[in-house]
Amino acid sequence: RRVHGGDLSRDLHHTMYLPVHRQGGEIPYRSRTDRNPPRATARQAPIATVLPHRPRAAYYEPPRQNSFAYSDHWDNHAVPEDDIESAYPLHHATPSSSRTHVDLYSETPKEKRSRSDKDRKEKKEKEKDKDRKSKKRDSSTTRRDKRSASSSRARAGGIMATFGSVGAVTLNTSALATKSSIAMLALLGMMVIAPTVSNLGNIRNFIPSFPSFPSPSSSGGSGGSSSSSSTNVLKGGKPNIVLVFPDDMGYNDVSYTNPDVYHPWETTNIDNLAKTGVILSQYYTTPNCAPSRCAVMTGRYTLRNGCQNKDPDYRPWGLPLTEPFFPTVLKTAGYYNVMLGKWHMGMFTSSYLPTSRDFDEFVGFLGGGVDHFDHDGDDGGYDWWNGTTPDYSTVGIHTTSVINSSMWTFMQHRASKHQPWFLYVPVLSPHGPFEAPYEWRIKLKGKFDDVDSGSCAWGAMILMLDDLMGNIATALKKYEMYDRTMIIYAGDHGSESNSVSYSGNMGRDYPFSGQKGQMWEGGVRVPAFVHAPFLHSNWIGSTIDMVTSVYDWLPTAAALAGVDTSQFPTMDGADLSSYLFSNKNPPTRDHILISLNHMCQYDNKWEKPQAGIRVGDYKMVVDCVGNDGTFYGNSYLFAITTDYTESTNLLKDNSFTSGNANTISYIKGLLATYAKESVAGLTDGQPWQGNDYWCASCNKGCATNGVWYPYYNDNGQYLGGQCNNNNRGM
């Protein structure tokens, strides 16, 4: 590819360009090979060199708005241009100094007039109602006084002459008696509901405190408490659900988690949504990409489905079809399901694709990562899809921009529907490669040494992600769906802590130790919050220190949707719905298994530790726990609520170990039990997941005609192209 007037000798594969804006103006040009690239104007449209595997028009035209697969019932898929242009600056690369910042409480003049009229009417009605109640109360008091006085005179007889108005005395005595009765009932109620030591379970005897788990399970044997009960939070309907799942989102990648730490960017929209929702300050996930996606989609520990070891990428493996699955569960409650972004749970047969697993619409990619502009997969081959069709119209447009555009299209067409919906947004940003359009990088000029640097591109990607969050909230308000929608924001795992450089950098996972791929806090503790106008008023604008996890979202969504989860395999996550939306007791569990990969006993190359569990105030991590319960390598125990940097291993403290032997034994017993329950995990080669795996003899395929199509059918017949060194097949 080249830009008109540019140098034809540039590397065609690595040259990036941006779409021509319909309204004219200068178009920024992006190249990974040039620090000072030329610029193209609207009169000098970029010309696309047609590559053999990428059929495109001879001249690059502004891309059409992304439609969705299986949506032929829509006559026109595109969002009207006035909506696109006024709503957000992402899809078209227009230099602009303004960013979209969502004001959840802003009103248009029309909305303000409408609200004022409504307020006046409501005020009049309240005044009338107050007058009616006041008259009724006065009348009732008069009748009661008369009855009381009459009764008192009848009982008191001659005493009436001595003490005067006995009626008043009788009323006061009655009032005192009523107050005493209430006090007695309250005391009795406290005696009835006050928990006994036995109610708290035996584990309470040797686990010192449970501030993060207020109601431990009496059995002490289950980490989860998924429920089949429903939580009715909206009258007359089920809530819409948005789940945003950013990739490589370090704890320090957003502003609200460390407000006193310098950031060269501002996550204004994310901060606003978090601070007007409920922040989950002790939220845990798994340390790697695919395991976190398996966890969030199933609500189950990854050791139960083989997702705990290797990422599937383009290998001949997928998350088992027998697992409970987020869109499948919601489909039973009538939900319409849409996914925008990164799949990474298997693609080698069509049965494992998003649209085969109850996502009605899908825009995104199937593997573990793509180039943000080219959309080529990690193993070569094109990997950007609209349903089951490769979508070339998005080439040259940043992945976050495509998702943003697709989100607006979806919101517009769902606005007139009465069907509840689930929108899953596993956006690739801020995962590498660090690439961003020029007009976003230039916003950070002066905050990074070079606007063409990878660090600056990373900062710009976070700005784009923040803008996407603002657009989601803006679209919900614009199409009048905000009041009945729950927004979940949760990172998939930590980041590569020192992957960027800027003045004052404390590390992307600060204040925690470790990073992506590790069991230390920096790899598994990430930003998370819930934003919904129907949250219980006690939680709006607050922070909850209760331990929560990636496994909790499916049980919570199922309860909100009214789904009986007993029809699915048991989930390990907890239902948070009644706690967050009805202010009832928190879920009952005494531990959360963060992750456990017993396959480490066969592979000494693994970065360790490979097992982690949170029990009360303690966190234990172990280098490896085999599937027979044997502990390999080092073990660590931290008082994690105070030692969040994991600097003091309590197992090295003789005074602690001698006084807390039961605690240590119990926690190790949990890990050993889970290890024994583990199924075989995915490996690098045949038989992939043990000899019993249905495609144990399958070979890893390669891109067909330069595209990552599924390359096997459900009978194990190979359908893909010829493999060679260029597309890394085997």
ABEGO torsion letter per residue (X at the ends): XBBBGBBAABBAAABBBBBBBAAEEBBBBBBAABABBBBBBAABBBBBBBBAABBBBABBBBBBBBBBBGAAABABABBBAAAAAAABAAABBBBBABBBBBBAABBBAAAAAAAAAAAAAAAAAAAAAAAAAAAAAAAAAAAAAAAAAAAAAAAAEAAAAAAEBAAAAAAAAAAAAAAAAAAAAAAAAAAAABBBAAAAEAAAAABABBAABABBBAAGABABABBABBBBABBGEBBBBBBBBBBGBBAAABAAABAABBBABBBAAAAAAAAABBBBABBBBBABAAAAAAAAAAGBBAAAAGAAABBAEABBBBBBAABBBAAAAAAAAGBBBBBBEBBGAEAABAAABAAAAGBABBBEBABABBBAAAGBBAAEEBBBBBEABBBAAABGBBAAAAAAAAAAAAAAAAAABABBBBBBBBBAOABOBBBBBAAAAAAABGABABAABAAAAAAAAAAAAAAAAAAAAAAAAAAGAAAABBBBBBBABBBBAAABBBBGBAEAAOABBEBBGBABAAAABBBBBBBBAABBAAABGBBBABBBBAAAAAAAAAAAAGBBAAABBBBABBBAAAAAAAGBBBBBBABBBABBBAAAAABAABBOBABBBBBEABBBBBABBBAAGBBBEBBBBBBAAABAAGABBAAABAAAAAAAAAAAAAAAAAAAAAAAABBBBBBABOAGBEAABAAAABBBBBBBGGBBBBABBAAGBBABBBBBAAAGBX
